[in-house]
Amino acid sequence: MKRSGEQAGSEEGAPPFRWRQAILFASGDFGCNLYWQSATLYLLFYDTDYLQIPPHAAGLIYLAGLSWDGVAGLLIGIFADRARGGGTPLRSWMRLSTIPLALSFLLIYWAPPASGLPLLLLVLAFHLVFRTLYAAVNVPYVALLARVARTSGERSRIAGLRMIFGAAAAALVAIGTQRIGAAGGAQSGFFVAALFFSALASFVLLWVGSAKLPHPTIRAGSDGTRAAAAGWRLNPAFVTLNLAMIAAVIATTMVGKSTLYYFKYQIHDEHAAGAALALMGVVGVLFVPVWMAVAVRWGARAQWFASVATAAAALALFMTTSPRTATRMDMFLALFQASVSGFSFGFWAMLPDAIEHRSEAPADAQALMFGLAALLQKIGLGIAAALVGALLAFSGYKANAVQSAGTLLSLRAAMSLFPLAALAVSAAAMAFNPLRPERGG
């Protein structure tokens, strides 16, 4: 049985992972998050309020795209497990998929000259193409973590740096989309913003994919997929960590998806939403080191519970105050983002160790396990988006119109009651996670 934190398949005497290399590798998360954060923060809102797609249909399209993203990532993980040459094939797939991903990103922010069912089918097709290519870039990149970092300390360091780069991308997307959109106007503004972000992301991802990084040579095996499938079923650390993360993702996504609607229809200041989302990104950057310090001092499991507690406190504050001004809403979102930034850090810091806990899966099956984790997480994201869309639709939401009291009540429930319930599930799942002795992830 492997010890937690021990990198299976690593060779003795492999070169250490220096800070400069860690920063270079982690910068790939900046490129990936330019796509991910744009889709997370703006895509559902763009589809409902600019393409005029009914919210329940837009939510289902979003769920379908994310679910397929996860399935595609799982399939890519399987192929990666069978590839020979350590991390070289993974970086090759990143490079080959980077430019097609950029082009597909432009499609999801293009307004096709169609309406009704043809529009729904076109938008669904664009979502599926984008999600497929995103998985083709992101899954190999994430899987490289287990191959370039050998110890829990190195993994925690990279996880923290990745969260910082990801939060920086979120801040840039939040403020940049609003500013470019205001200059370009309506749909064309979103398309121009997508053009800028895709160009920047392509540069970063091609740079990371071409960089020389230390990694152990890992022998590919023909039965790695079967061993991994057996391993995760017997691995309570992997199962409970993913259950906790799915619930946390549902909580955070429901708040994030509802934010633009809340600013537009409750506070009546749509432009203030961009500044609020940018503030969330900045707060996320600032608080990642805090969660890193908590994990080092008390362990990643305790850090997770601290994130749940502070996020629940923020949601309780929202429920009791129902902010009616942009400033008060900013205060809530800042506190909430400071709390939930601990989930991403904790998950990625714990995942490699969770994969290896009581698992007989070989090192060449780790890409599959990362792909499975990504699938589960993306299903959670899709469920959250579908829930928001369904709540809006069933409460009588009408795009670009004055909303009824019932619709605004449903919007507040999507930002408080449902996330609180999801956080309770997350804490319960983490309570059963067996990685209690771990420190620093």
Residue, then its C-alpha position, 0 to 999 in steps of 0.5 A: m500500500k502506498r503512503s499518502g504523498e508518495q508519488a508512484g512511479s517516480e524515479e529515485g534521483a529525479p531532479p527537484f521541482r524548483w520555484r521557477q519551474a513551479i511558477l511556469f507550470a502553474s501559469g498554465d492555469f491562468g490560460c485555462n482559466l481565461y476560458w473557464q472563468s468566462a464560461t463560468l461567469y458570463l456564458l449562461f447570462y449571455d445565452t439568456d439575456y443576449l441570445q434570448i434563450p429561455p433560462h431552463a433551456a440555457g441551463l440544460i444546454y450548459l449542463a449538457g456541455l459540462s457533462w460532455d466536457g467531463v466525459a471527454g476528459l475521462l476518455i482523454g485520461i484513458f488514452a493518456d494512461r496508455a501513452r508512452g513517454g511520461g509527460t511528453p504525449l500530454r504536452s503534445w496534446m496540449r499544443l495540438s489542441t490549443i489553437p482549435l480551442a481558441l477558435s471554438f471559444l469564439l463560437i460560443y460568443w458568436a450570435p448565429p442568425a437563427s432563432g427557435l429550435p435551430l438556435l438551440l441546436l447551434v448553441l448546443a453544438f458550439h458548447l459541445v465543441f468548446r467543451t471537448l477541446y477544453a478537455a483536450v487541453n486541460v486534462p493533460y495539463v492537470a494530469l501532468l501535476a502528478r508526473v512533474a511533482r513527486t511529493s505532497g510539499e511540491r504538489s501543495r506549492i503548485a496547487g497554491l500557485r495554480m489557484i493564484f493564477g486562476a484567481a488572477a484570470a478570473a479578475l481579468v475576465a470579470i473586469g475585462t469582459q465588462r469593459i470590452g463589452a461596453a465598448g463593443g456593445a451587446q453581442s459584439g462586445f462579448f465576441v471581441a472580449a472572447l477574441f482577446f482572451s483566447a489569444l492571450a490564453s493560447f500564448v500562455l498554453l503554448w508556452v507551458g506546453s513547450a517548456k522543459l519540465p522535470h518529470p520521472t519516466i513512467r512506463a505505460g501499461s495496458d491494464g492501467t485503466r482497469a486497475a484505476a477503475a478498481g482502485w477508486r472503488l476501494n479508495p474512500a479518500f478519493v470518493t469522499l474528496n470528490l463528493a465533498m468537492i461536488a457539493a462545494v462546486i454546486a454551492t459556489t456555482m449557484v452563487g456565481k451564476s446568480t450574481l449577474y442576475y442579482f445586480k441587474y434585476q435586484i440592485h438595477d446596476e448591471h455594470a457594477a457586476g463586473a467590478a464585483l466579479a473582479l473583486m472576487g478574483v482579487v480576493g481569491v488571489l489574496f486568500v489562497p496563501v491564507w488557506m495554504a498556511v491553514a493547511v500547513r498548520w492544521g491539515a487540509r481536512a481542517q482547512w476544508f471545514a474552515s472554508v465551509a464554516t466561513a462560506a456558510a457565515a457569508l450566506a447567512l449574512f446574505m439571507t438576513t440582509s438581502p443586499r440592495t446596494a452594490t457596496r453591500m453586495d460587494m462585501f458579501l461576495a468578497l467574504f464568500q469568495a475568500s471562503v470558497s477559494g479554500f475549496s479549490f486549493g484543498f481539492w487540488a492539494m489533496l487529490p494526488d494523495a487521495i488517488e494514491h491512498r489505499s489504491e493499487a492503481p499504477a502511476d500510468a493510471q493517474a491521468l484517468m483518475f484526474g479525468l474521473a475527478a474532472l468529470l464529477q466536478k463538471i457534472g456538479l457545475g452543470i447541475a448548479a447551472a441547470l438549477v439556477g435556470a430552472l428556478l428562474a424559469f419556474s418563477g416567471y423570469k423574463a429577460n430584460a424586463v422588470q422581475s416579479a417578487g416571486t422571481l426575485l425570491s427564487l433568485r435569493a434562494a438560489m444564492s442562499l438556501f440551496p448553497l447552504a444545503a450543498l455546503a452541509v453535504s460537503a462538510a458531511a462528506m469530508a468528515f468521512n475522508p480518511l486523510r486526517p493526518e495529512r499536513g499541507g495537502 
